[in-house]
Amino acid sequence: MKHMVWKRILLGVLMYLPFGVTAQEADRRADYERLQKLRQAEAATFYAGADTARYAIRYLWTFRYDREHGLTYREDRMVLVAPEVTLDMSYQPMGERLRDSSLAYRLTPSFYYYYPREKRLKRTYRIISEEFLLQDTLGDPAWELAEERKDIGGYSCRKACCEQGGRRWTVWFTTELPGIAAPRCLTGLPGVVLEASDEEQEVVWSYNGKIEPTEEEPLYIKFPETFSELPVEKFPVILRLFALSGRNNFSAGSYIEASGVMNKSGKLLPEKLLPSTGIDACRVTNPVERAK
C-alpha cells in the first residue's frame, strides 16, 4: 500500500516536469529564469534613456600580441549600429546570456564609441564599476577605395585601404546594410565594415554574423555618465594590478577589490565586466597601434 502511495506522488511530480528533465534540472532552469528576470530589471534601470542599436555585427578578433613567442589572442567582439553612434565592445556578456557554444571565452572591457557626424572616436575602459576615458580623438583615416569586390556573409563588399596606427590596413565594407560602422579606429567609410586586417595578418576582424535585437535582448548603447577620479595616467598600473590579483586568477581576496577603491560609487551595473586573464595581464610586445 505504501508503495502505491509513493508511486502516485512520484507520478504527480513527474506530470509537472518537462519530459526527460529531472527535478534538479528543473530547479536549475527556474533559477536561471529568475536571474534573467533580475538582469532584465537591472538593465531597464541602468539603460533608461540610452540609445538602442538597429542591429550588431559580430566579429572574431585575432591579435598576434607577442610576435617573438608566436602568441595570438582571440576574442568575440561586436559593433552595435545606431544612426547617431556605434559601439565596438566584447560580445562575451551577450554570448554567455544566450549560451552561445561558439563563444571565444575572452573579454576585454574596452568600448569604442564612434559618432559619424562629428567623426569622433572615444575609447573607454571599465574595471568593476570604474570607467576610464582613454581616448577622445577627431578625424578618420584617409581611405583609398578600390574597385575590387567580394561577397561576405551574403553582402556585396568593396575593398578599401589606409595607413593607421603604424599599420597598413585592408578592409571590406558593404553599403547593403543601414548605417556607418567599423571596428575600433577603422572608421569613416560610407558603409559597414565586415572584414579587416593589417597587411601582416597580425590583427584580423573576421565577420561572424549579424545580430538582431529582440524585446528580451535589446542592444543598448550607453556612454558612461561619469569617469573615475583616479588619474588616467595610472590606468596601466591599475589594470595590471587587477589582472594579476583579481578574480581572473580565481582569487576571492583581490587586493584591489578588498581595498574598496574601485567600488566607491556603488552604482548598479547589469553586467560585471572584468579584464581578460590573458592579454591585459601580460606584456604586449606587438601592439595593435604601433609607433610610426
C-alpha positions in Angstrom: 0.0 0.0 0.0 2.8 2.4 0.9 4.5 1.6 -2.4 1.3 2.6 -4.3 1.1 5.9 -2.4 4.7 6.8 -3.3 4.1 5.8 -6.9 1.2 8.2 -7.1 3.2 11.0 -5.5 6.1 10.4 -7.9 3.8 10.3 -10.9 2.1 13.6 -9.8 5.5 15.3 -9.5 6.6 14.0 -12.9 3.5 15.3 -14.6 4.6 18.8 -13.8 8.2 18.3 -15.1 9.2 18.6 -18.8 9.7 15.1 -20.4 13.1 13.9 -19.7 14.0 16.7 -17.3 15.0 15.8 -13.7 13.8 17.8 -10.7 17.4 19.1 -10.2 17.5 20.3 -13.9 14.1 21.9 -13.5 15.4 23.8 -10.4 18.4 25.0 -12.3 16.2 26.2 -15.1 13.9 28.0 -12.7 16.9 29.7 -11.0 18.2 30.7 -14.5 14.9 32.3 -15.4 14.8 34.2 -12.1 18.3 35.5 -12.7 17.3 36.5 -16.3 14.3 38.5 -15.0 16.5 40.1 -12.4 19.1 41.0 -15.0 16.4 42.5 -17.3 15.1 44.6 -14.4 18.5 45.9 -13.6 19.2 46.6 -17.3 15.9 48.6 -17.6 17.1 50.8 -14.7 20.7 51.1 -15.9 19.9 51.8 -19.5 16.9 54.1 -19.0 17.1 56.7 -21.8 20.0 55.0 -23.6 20.3 54.6 -27.4 19.3 51.3 -28.9 21.0 49.8 -31.9 19.2 48.6 -35.0 21.5 45.6 -35.2 25.0 44.5 -34.4 27.8 42.9 -36.5 29.7 40.1 -34.7 33.4 39.6 -35.4 36.0 37.0 -34.3 39.0 39.2 -33.5 42.5 37.7 -33.6 45.6 39.6 -32.5 49.3 38.4 -32.6 50.3 40.4 -29.5 53.6 38.7 -29.0 55.5 38.1 -32.2 58.6 36.7 -30.6 56.7 33.8 -28.9 54.0 33.4 -31.5 51.2 34.2 -29.1 47.8 35.1 -30.5 44.7 36.4 -28.7 41.2 35.6 -29.8 38.1 37.4 -28.7 34.5 37.6 -29.9 33.5 41.3 -30.4 30.6 43.1 -31.9 29.8 46.6 -33.2 26.4 47.9 -32.4 24.9 50.2 -35.1 22.6 53.1 -34.4 22.0 56.2 -36.5 24.0 58.6 -34.3 26.6 56.4 -32.7 28.2 52.9 -33.0 29.8 50.9 -30.2 32.6 48.3 -30.5 32.6 46.1 -27.5 33.0 42.5 -26.4 30.3 40.0 -27.4 31.0 37.8 -24.3 28.3 39.1 -22.0 25.6 38.6 -24.6 27.1 35.3 -25.7 27.0 33.9 -22.2 23.4 35.0 -21.7 22.4 33.4 -24.9 24.5 30.3 -24.1 26.4 30.6 -27.3 28.6 27.5 -27.5 30.8 29.0 -30.3 31.9 31.8 -28.0 35.7 32.5 -27.7 36.0 33.0 -24.0 38.0 36.1 -23.7 36.8 39.5 -22.5 38.4 42.9 -22.9 36.1 45.6 -21.4 37.2 48.3 -23.8 34.5 50.3 -25.5 34.9 52.3 -28.7 32.1 54.9 -29.3 32.1 56.4 -32.8 30.0 59.4 -33.7 29.8 59.6 -37.6 28.6 63.2 -37.9 31.4 64.5 -35.7 34.0 62.0 -36.9 34.8 61.5 -33.2 36.1 58.3 -31.5 36.0 57.8 -27.8 37.6 54.8 -26.1 36.5 53.9 -22.5 37.5 51.0 -20.3 35.7 49.6 -17.3 37.3 47.9 -14.3 34.5 46.7 -12.0 32.4 49.9 -11.7 35.1 52.4 -12.5 35.1 53.9 -16.0 38.2 55.4 -17.6 38.3 57.7 -20.7 41.4 56.6 -22.6 40.9 58.3 -26.0 38.9 61.1 -27.4 40.0 61.9 -31.0 38.6 63.6 -34.1 39.1 62.6 -37.7 39.0 59.5 -39.9 41.8 57.7 -41.8 42.5 58.7 -45.4 41.0 55.8 -47.3 41.9 54.6 -50.7 38.9 52.9 -52.4 39.5 50.0 -54.8 37.1 48.5 -57.4 37.7 45.0 -56.2 34.7 43.4 -54.6 33.8 40.1 -52.9 30.8 38.5 -51.0 30.9 38.3 -47.2 28.0 36.8 -45.4 25.7 37.3 -48.4 26.6 41.0 -48.7 28.5 42.5 -51.6 31.6 44.3 -50.2 34.1 46.7 -51.7 37.8 46.9 -50.8 39.5 49.9 -49.1 42.9 50.5 -47.7 44.5 53.0 -45.3 47.5 53.7 -43.1 46.5 54.0 -39.5 48.4 53.5 -36.2 51.6 52.4 -37.8 49.9 49.6 -39.8 48.7 49.2 -43.4 45.0 48.1 -43.3 42.7 46.4 -45.8 39.0 46.3 -45.1 35.9 45.1 -46.9 32.8 47.2 -46.4 29.2 46.9 -47.6 26.5 49.5 -48.4 23.8 46.9 -48.3 23.3 47.4 -44.5 21.9 50.6 -43.0 24.3 52.9 -41.2 28.1 53.5 -41.0 30.1 51.3 -38.7 33.6 49.7 -38.3 35.6 48.1 -35.5 38.0 50.1 -33.4 39.6 53.0 -35.3 38.9 51.8 -38.9 36.1 54.4 -39.3 35.0 56.8 -41.9 33.9 54.6 -44.8 30.4 55.1 -46.4 29.1 51.7 -45.2 29.6 48.9 -42.7 33.0 47.1 -42.4 32.6 43.3 -42.3 36.2 42.3 -42.5 39.5 44.0 -41.7 43.2 43.1 -41.3 46.6 44.6 -41.4 49.0 43.5 -44.2 50.9 41.2 -41.9 47.7 39.4 -40.8 48.6 40.1 -37.2 45.4 41.9 -36.4 42.2 40.5 -38.0 38.5 41.0 -37.7 36.5 38.2 -39.4 32.8 38.5 -40.0 30.9 36.2 -37.7 27.2 37.1 -38.3 24.6 39.8 -37.8 22.7 40.1 -34.5 19.1 41.4 -34.4 17.7 42.9 -31.2 14.8 41.3 -29.5 12.3 42.5 -26.9 14.2 40.4 -24.3 17.6 41.3 -25.6 17.7 45.0 -26.7 21.1 46.2 -28.0 21.8 49.2 -25.7 24.4 51.9 -26.3 25.1 54.0 -23.3 28.1 56.3 -22.9 29.3 56.5 -19.3 27.8 59.3 -17.2 30.9 59.8 -15.1 34.5 58.7 -15.1 36.9 57.6 -12.3 38.5 60.1 -10.0 41.7 58.1 -10.3 44.2 59.7 -12.7 44.1 58.1 -16.1 47.9 58.1 -16.2 47.7 55.4 -13.5 45.4 53.3 -15.6 48.0 50.8 -16.9 49.2 50.1 -13.4 45.7 49.7 -12.0 44.8 47.4 -14.9 47.9 45.3 -14.4 47.3 45.0 -10.6 43.7 44.0 -11.1 44.6 41.5 -13.9 47.2 39.9 -11.7 45.4 39.9 -8.4 41.7 39.9 -9.2 39.1 37.3 -9.9 40.7 36.5 -13.2 43.2 34.4 -11.2 40.3 32.9 -9.2 41.4 34.8 -6.1 38.5 35.7 -3.8 40.6 38.2 -1.8 41.8 40.5 -4.5 43.9 43.4 -3.2 42.2 45.9 -5.5 38.7 44.7 -4.6 39.4 44.4 -0.9 40.8 48.0 -0.8 37.4 49.3 -1.8 39.0 51.9 -4.1 37.2 50.6 -7.2 33.8 50.3 -5.6 33.2 53.8 -4.2 30.3 54.6 -6.5 28.3 51.6 -5.6 26.3 52.1 -8.8 24.2 49.3 -10.2 25.6 47.5 -13.2 23.6 44.9 -15.2 26.8 43.3 -16.3 30.1 43.0 -14.3 32.8 43.3 -16.9 36.3 42.2 -15.8 39.6 42.4 -17.6 40.7 39.4 -19.5 43.0 36.8 -17.9 45.3 36.9 -20.9 46.0 40.0 -23.0 45.7 42.5 -20.1 47.9 40.6 -17.7 50.8 40.1 -20.0 53.4 42.3 -21.7 52.2 43.2 -25.2 55.3 43.4 -27.4 53.4 43.9 -30.6 50.6 46.5 -30.0 47.6 47.0 -32.4 48.6 50.6 -32.8 52.4 50.9 -33.2 54.7 53.9 -33.1 55.1 55.1 -36.7 
